[in-house]
Amino acid sequence: MVTEFSTTAAPPSERLEYWHDAILARYCAADVRSDSPQSFYGSIRCQNLGKIDISRIDCAPIAYRRGVSRVQSAPNDDFMFSLLLRGAARLTQNERTAVQQPGEMVLYDNSSTMSYEFPSEYTILLVTIPRRSLTSRLSGAEYMTAIKLDGSTSMGALLSDMIQRAAVLNLQKEPIVESRVSASILDVLAAALEHEVGGRGDQGADRRAQFLRRAKSYMLANLDDPDLDLDQVASETNVSPRTLCRIFASEGTTVIRWLWQQRLKASHDALKEGRARHVTDVALLCGFTDFSHFSRAFKKQYGTAPSSIVPNYAATRRLRD
């Protein structure tokens, strides 16, 4: 099925806002900026093929930004794969920047913050991919974003040709054929990314480890903050909450469970080392505000009530003195 959209349906003064609403509805919530809003124009021709959409976008210069607030208020798990046909582009995500020229392709992840800037008129083919459809074929896809795939390589040329041909297919609503075509495109796309991008730079496990270290360091430095939550940690780590949850899940835990374990450990160490006289002082120092809950969790973790460790305070102080 093919759907089309153009800003010519709106008055010139409203076309940028009209375009913003169309992007929000079809792709993801993002902020847009144009240096010439009065002369702005844009058109979309979207071809649905089974699980994927392929959109041809012709547009005036524009910049898109999907910040933390957008990611949190309008979560989206889709991957986007862009083939630039005309103009130039600059994609930034996960502390990487890809400067894209015609014929080059790049992957980005709607579940994380990003910016995509087009300083001149441009044409792209944009493939919308449900997360599961890509991750089931390609492990670590979220760590291959903002890295260019050259359309002149053997795998790149094959993928580029498939996307361009699929964008103008007329299958007359044959769902079985559409499903097979989309599966073939996804298989080649995954193979091309794995072959051309998978081994470059700080990817895969190294990238996950970097985010994990950053999140853990931030939480350890802010154990005393009782309002510390997933969204705040994700924002400081510069990833989306969903991505951070997946990273901690690979460690067999969750963000909040890990935070609670560190708070309990810190409170146990503080009591054992005689750094506080009262249990409530330790609880507050480690970010707990519900003292009953703290006591129950502490006893479950260490097999004894926190109050049973407090009497060691005086003896510990004498040993230190």
C-alpha positions as CSV (number, residue, x, y, z in Angstrom):
1,M,0.0,0.0,0.0
2,V,1.3,3.5,-0.9
3,T,0.4,6.7,0.9
4,E,1.5,10.2,0.0
5,F,1.8,13.5,1.8
6,S,2.8,17.0,0.7
7,T,3.0,20.4,2.5
8,T,1.5,22.0,-0.6
9,A,-1.9,21.2,1.1
10,A,-1.1,23.9,3.7
11,P,-0.7,27.7,3.5
12,P,3.1,28.6,3.3
13,S,3.1,30.1,6.8
14,E,1.8,26.8,8.2
15,R,3.9,24.3,6.2
16,L,6.7,23.7,8.7
17,E,4.2,23.0,11.5
18,Y,2.2,20.8,9.0
19,W,5.4,18.9,8.3
20,H,6.3,18.5,12.0
21,D,2.8,17.0,12.7
22,A,3.3,14.6,9.8
23,I,6.7,13.4,11.0
24,L,5.4,13.0,14.5
25,A,2.4,10.9,13.3
26,R,4.3,8.7,10.9
27,Y,7.8,8.3,12.3
28,C,8.5,9.6,15.9
29,A,8.1,12.6,18.1
30,A,10.9,15.1,17.3
31,D,11.6,18.8,17.3
32,V,12.2,20.4,13.9
33,R,14.1,23.5,12.9
34,S,14.2,25.4,9.6
35,D,16.1,28.6,8.9
36,S,13.6,29.4,6.2
37,P,10.1,28.4,7.5
38,Q,8.3,30.7,5.0
39,S,9.7,28.8,2.0
40,F,9.7,25.4,3.5
41,Y,8.4,22.4,1.5
42,G,8.4,18.6,1.9
43,S,6.8,15.5,0.5
44,I,6.6,11.9,1.5
45,R,5.7,8.8,-0.5
46,C,5.5,5.8,1.7
47,Q,5.4,2.2,0.5
48,N,4.3,-0.5,3.0
49,L,5.9,-3.9,2.5
50,G,5.0,-6.4,5.1
51,K,6.7,-5.5,8.4
52,I,8.6,-2.5,7.0
53,D,7.8,0.8,5.4
54,I,10.0,2.5,2.8
55,S,9.5,6.3,2.5
56,R,10.8,8.6,-0.2
57,I,11.2,12.0,1.4
58,D,12.0,15.1,-0.6
59,C,12.5,18.2,1.6
60,A,13.9,21.6,2.1
61,P,16.8,22.1,4.5
62,I,15.8,21.1,8.0
63,A,17.1,19.7,11.3
64,Y,15.4,17.1,13.5
65,R,16.2,16.5,17.2
66,R,14.8,13.8,19.4
67,G,15.8,14.7,22.9
68,V,15.4,13.0,26.3
69,S,12.0,14.6,26.9
70,R,10.7,13.4,23.5
71,V,12.1,9.9,24.1
72,Q,10.4,9.7,27.5
73,S,7.1,11.3,26.6
74,A,6.7,9.5,23.2
75,P,8.6,6.2,23.4
76,N,9.3,4.5,20.0
77,D,11.2,1.2,19.5
78,D,11.6,1.3,15.8
79,F,14.9,1.4,14.0
80,M,15.3,3.7,11.0
81,F,17.6,3.0,8.1
82,S,18.3,5.9,5.8
83,L,19.7,5.9,2.2
84,L,20.6,9.4,1.1
85,L,20.0,10.0,-2.6
86,R,20.5,13.8,-2.8
87,G,22.0,16.5,-0.6
88,A,24.0,15.9,2.6
89,A,23.2,14.9,6.1
90,R,24.7,14.8,9.6
91,L,23.4,12.2,12.0
92,T,24.5,12.2,15.7
93,Q,23.6,9.4,18.2
94,N,25.3,7.5,21.0
95,E,28.2,10.0,21.0
96,R,28.9,9.3,17.3
97,T,28.4,11.5,14.3
98,A,28.1,10.3,10.7
99,V,28.4,12.8,7.9
100,Q,26.3,11.3,5.1
101,Q,26.8,11.8,1.3
102,P,24.6,10.6,-1.6
103,G,24.8,6.8,-1.8
104,E,25.7,6.3,1.8
105,M,23.4,4.7,4.4
106,V,23.1,4.9,8.1
107,L,21.0,3.3,10.9
108,Y,19.5,5.1,13.9
109,D,17.4,4.0,16.9
110,N,14.2,5.9,17.8
111,S,14.4,4.6,21.4
112,S,17.5,6.8,22.0
113,T,18.2,10.5,21.7
114,M,19.5,11.7,18.3
115,S,19.8,14.6,15.9
116,Y,19.6,14.5,12.1
117,E,20.5,17.6,10.2
118,F,20.1,18.4,6.5
119,P,21.8,21.7,5.6
120,S,20.5,21.7,2.0
121,E,17.6,20.3,-0.1
122,Y,17.7,16.5,0.2
123,T,16.1,13.2,-0.9
124,I,16.3,10.1,1.2
125,L,14.8,6.6,1.3
126,L,13.9,5.9,4.9
127,V,13.1,2.3,6.0
128,T,11.1,1.9,9.2
129,I,11.9,-1.4,10.9
130,P,10.2,-2.8,14.0
131,R,12.9,-3.5,16.6
132,R,12.2,-7.2,16.9
133,S,12.4,-7.6,13.1
134,L,16.0,-6.4,13.2
135,T,17.3,-7.6,16.5
136,S,16.2,-11.1,15.8
137,R,18.5,-11.0,12.8
138,L,21.3,-8.9,14.1
139,S,22.7,-9.0,17.6
140,G,23.8,-5.6,19.0
141,A,22.0,-3.6,16.3
142,E,21.5,-0.7,18.8
143,Y,25.3,-0.3,18.9
144,M,25.6,0.1,15.1
145,T,23.9,3.4,14.9
146,A,25.4,6.6,13.4
147,I,28.0,4.6,11.5
148,K,28.0,5.0,7.7
149,L,27.5,2.1,5.3
150,D,29.1,2.8,2.0
151,G,26.8,2.1,-1.0
152,S,29.7,1.4,-3.3
153,T,30.8,-1.8,-1.5
154,S,29.5,-5.1,-2.7
155,M,27.1,-5.6,0.2
156,G,26.2,-1.9,0.3
157,A,25.4,-1.8,-3.4
158,L,23.2,-4.9,-3.1
159,L,21.3,-3.4,-0.2
160,S,21.0,0.0,-1.9
161,D,19.7,-1.5,-5.1
162,M,17.1,-3.6,-3.2
163,I,15.8,-0.6,-1.2
164,Q,15.5,1.6,-4.3
165,R,13.7,-1.0,-6.3
166,A,11.4,-2.0,-3.4
167,A,10.4,1.7,-2.9
168,V,8.6,1.7,-6.3
169,L,7.2,-1.9,-6.3
170,N,3.6,-2.3,-7.2
171,L,2.5,-5.7,-5.7
172,Q,-1.2,-4.9,-5.8
173,K,-1.9,-5.9,-2.2
174,E,-0.3,-9.3,-2.3
175,P,0.5,-9.8,1.4
176,I,2.4,-13.0,1.1
177,V,4.7,-11.6,-1.6
178,E,5.1,-8.3,0.4
179,S,6.1,-10.3,3.5
180,R,8.7,-12.3,1.6
181,V,10.2,-9.1,0.0
182,S,10.4,-7.4,3.3
183,A,12.0,-10.4,4.9
184,S,14.6,-10.5,2.1
185,I,15.4,-6.8,2.5
186,L,15.8,-7.3,6.3
187,D,18.1,-10.3,5.8
188,V,20.4,-8.4,3.4
189,L,20.3,-5.3,5.6
190,A,21.3,-7.3,8.7
191,A,24.0,-9.1,6.7
192,A,25.4,-5.8,5.4
193,L,25.5,-4.1,8.8
194,E,27.1,-7.1,10.4
195,H,29.7,-7.4,7.6
196,E,30.4,-3.7,7.0
197,V,29.7,-2.0,10.4
198,G,29.8,-4.7,13.1
199,G,33.5,-4.6,13.6
200,R,34.1,-0.9,13.6
201,G,35.2,1.1,16.6
202,D,33.5,1.0,20.0
203,Q,30.7,-1.5,19.3
204,G,28.8,-4.4,20.8
205,A,29.9,-5.6,24.2
206,D,32.4,-2.7,24.6
207,R,29.6,-0.2,24.0
208,R,27.2,-1.9,26.4
209,A,30.0,-2.0,29.0
210,Q,30.6,1.7,28.6
211,F,26.9,2.6,29.2
212,L,26.8,0.1,32.1
213,R,29.9,1.7,33.8
214,R,28.5,5.2,33.3
215,A,25.1,4.3,34.8
216,K,26.6,2.5,37.7
217,S,29.1,5.3,38.5
218,Y,26.3,7.9,38.5
219,M,24.1,5.8,40.8
220,L,27.0,5.1,43.2
221,A,27.8,8.9,43.3
222,N,24.1,9.7,44.1
223,L,23.0,6.9,46.5
224,D,21.8,9.6,49.0
225,D,19.3,10.9,46.5
226,P,15.9,9.3,47.4
227,D,14.3,10.6,44.2
228,L,16.9,8.9,41.9
229,D,15.0,6.9,39.3
230,L,15.3,5.1,36.0
231,D,14.6,8.2,33.9
232,Q,17.2,10.3,35.7
233,V,19.9,7.7,35.4
234,A,19.1,7.2,31.7
235,S,19.3,10.9,31.0
236,E,22.7,11.2,32.7
237,T,23.9,8.1,30.8
238,N,22.7,9.6,27.5
239,V,20.6,6.6,26.5
240,S,16.9,5.9,26.6
241,P,15.3,4.2,29.6
242,R,14.4,1.2,27.5
243,T,18.0,0.8,26.2
244,L,19.3,1.1,29.8
245,C,16.8,-1.6,31.0
246,R,18.0,-3.9,28.2
247,I,21.6,-3.4,29.2
248,F,21.0,-4.2,32.8
249,A,18.8,-7.1,31.8
250,S,21.8,-8.6,30.0
251,E,23.4,-8.6,33.5
252,G,20.5,-10.5,35.0
253,T,19.1,-7.5,36.9
254,T,17.3,-4.2,36.6
255,V,18.4,-0.6,37.1
256,I,16.4,-0.2,40.3
257,R,17.2,-3.6,41.7
258,W,21.0,-2.9,41.2
259,L,20.5,0.5,42.9
260,W,18.8,-1.0,45.9
261,Q,21.5,-3.6,46.3
262,Q,24.2,-0.9,46.3
263,R,22.2,1.1,48.9
264,L,21.9,-2.0,51.1
265,K,25.6,-2.7,50.7
266,A,26.6,0.9,51.5
267,S,24.3,0.9,54.6
268,H,25.8,-2.4,55.8
269,D,29.3,-1.2,55.3
270,A,28.5,2.1,57.1
271,L,27.1,0.2,60.1
272,K,29.8,-2.4,60.2
273,E,32.6,0.2,60.1
274,G,30.9,2.3,62.8
275,R,30.4,5.4,60.6
276,A,26.9,6.1,62.1
277,R,25.3,5.7,65.5
278,H,21.7,5.4,64.4
279,V,20.1,3.1,61.8
280,T,17.9,6.0,60.6
281,D,21.1,8.1,59.9
282,V,22.5,5.3,57.7
283,A,19.2,4.8,56.0
284,L,18.9,8.5,55.1
285,L,22.6,8.6,54.0
286,C,22.0,5.8,51.6
287,G,18.8,7.2,50.1
288,F,16.1,5.2,52.0
289,T,13.1,7.1,53.3
290,D,10.9,4.1,54.3
291,F,12.7,2.8,57.4
292,S,10.4,-0.3,57.8
293,H,11.0,-1.3,54.2
294,F,14.7,-0.7,54.7
295,S,14.9,-2.9,57.8
296,R,13.0,-5.7,56.1
297,A,15.2,-5.6,53.0
298,F,18.4,-5.4,55.0
299,K,17.4,-8.4,57.1
300,K,16.5,-10.4,54.0
301,Q,19.8,-9.5,52.4
302,Y,22.1,-10.0,55.4
303,G,20.1,-12.3,57.7
304,T,20.2,-9.8,60.6
305,A,18.4,-6.6,61.5
306,P,20.4,-3.4,60.9
307,S,19.9,-2.5,64.6
308,S,21.9,-5.5,65.6
309,I,25.1,-4.0,64.1
310,V,24.7,-0.6,65.7
311,P,26.1,-1.7,69.2
312,N,29.5,-2.3,67.5
313,Y,29.7,1.5,67.0
314,A,31.4,2.4,70.3
315,A,33.9,-0.5,70.1
316,T,34.8,0.4,66.5
317,R,35.4,4.0,67.5
318,R,37.7,3.0,70.4
319,L,39.7,0.8,68.0
320,R,40.0,3.6,65.6
321,D,41.1,6.1,68.3
